[in-house]
Amino acid sequence: MDAPTEDSVSAAIDVFGLPVVLKTRKLAYDGRGNYVIESRDQIHTAFQALGGSELYVEKFVRHQDPCMTIPQIYLQATDYR
């Protein structure tokens, strides 16, 4: 959900419940450009921390046993001309 203002973050919390994560649309990866909001009191701090530029909100889901699978494709360079 787009979050151009602090009020829109509050509206997203009304929809998703807490916790939510506020994210930047650009340069957000590996935890950078993300701020987990666990109470409404943190909205202003989160907004200021991320600079208020092109932000959006998602429901934050805690994982008990986080794991990641990275598929890899091995290609053989074969010339079929």
JOLINWO-V84388 format. One record per pair of residues at least 24 apart in sequence whose ideal C-beta (glycine too) atoms are under 10 Angstrom apart, sorted by the first residue. I is the first residue (numbers start at 1). GAP is how many residues later the second one is. D is the distance in whole Angstrom. If there is no record, write none. Layout:
i | gap | d
I | GAP | D
I | GAP | D
//
This chain:
i | gap | d
1 | 54 | 10
1 | 55 | 6
1 | 56 | 5
1 | 57 | 8
1 | 58 | 9
2 | 52 | 9
2 | 53 | 8
2 | 54 | 5
2 | 55 | 8
3 | 40 | 9
3 | 43 | 10
3 | 44 | 8
3 | 47 | 9
3 | 49 | 9
3 | 51 | 9
3 | 52 | 4
3 | 53 | 5
3 | 54 | 5
3 | 55 | 10
4 | 48 | 8
4 | 49 | 9
4 | 50 | 8
4 | 51 | 7
4 | 52 | 9
5 | 38 | 10
5 | 42 | 8
5 | 47 | 8
5 | 50 | 9
6 | 34 | 10
6 | 37 | 5
6 | 38 | 6
6 | 40 | 9
6 | 41 | 5
6 | 42 | 9
6 | 46 | 9
6 | 49 | 10
7 | 36 | 9
8 | 35 | 10
8 | 39 | 10
8 | 47 | 9
8 | 48 | 9
8 | 49 | 8
9 | 26 | 10
9 | 28 | 7
9 | 31 | 9
9 | 33 | 10
9 | 34 | 5
9 | 35 | 9
9 | 37 | 7
9 | 38 | 7
9 | 46 | 8
9 | 47 | 10
9 | 48 | 6
10 | 27 | 10
10 | 30 | 6
10 | 33 | 6
10 | 47 | 10
11 | 46 | 9
12 | 25 | 9
12 | 31 | 10
12 | 44 | 9
12 | 45 | 4
12 | 46 | 9
12 | 47 | 9
13 | 24 | 7
13 | 26 | 9
13 | 27 | 7
13 | 30 | 8
13 | 44 | 8
13 | 46 | 10
15 | 42 | 9
15 | 44 | 9
16 | 41 | 7
16 | 42 | 8
16 | 43 | 4
16 | 44 | 8
17 | 42 | 7
17 | 43 | 10
18 | 24 | 9
18 | 41 | 9
18 | 42 | 8
19 | 40 | 8
19 | 41 | 4
19 | 42 | 9
19 | 43 | 8
20 | 26 | 9
20 | 37 | 5
20 | 38 | 7
20 | 39 | 6
20 | 40 | 5
21 | 25 | 9
21 | 35 | 9
21 | 36 | 7
21 | 37 | 5
21 | 38 | 8
21 | 39 | 4
21 | 40 | 9
22 | 24 | 5
22 | 25 | 7
22 | 27 | 9
22 | 28 | 6
22 | 33 | 6
22 | 34 | 8
22 | 35 | 6
22 | 36 | 9
22 | 38 | 9
23 | 27 | 8
23 | 31 | 10
23 | 32 | 7
23 | 33 | 6
23 | 34 | 7
23 | 35 | 7
24 | 26 | 5
24 | 27 | 8
24 | 28 | 10
24 | 29 | 7
24 | 30 | 6
24 | 31 | 6
24 | 32 | 8
25 | 28 | 8
25 | 29 | 4
25 | 30 | 7
25 | 31 | 6
26 | 27 | 8
26 | 28 | 6
27 | 26 | 10
28 | 26 | 10
28 | 27 | 9
28 | 28 | 10
34 | 24 | 9
34 | 26 | 9
35 | 25 | 10
36 | 24 | 5
36 | 26 | 10
//
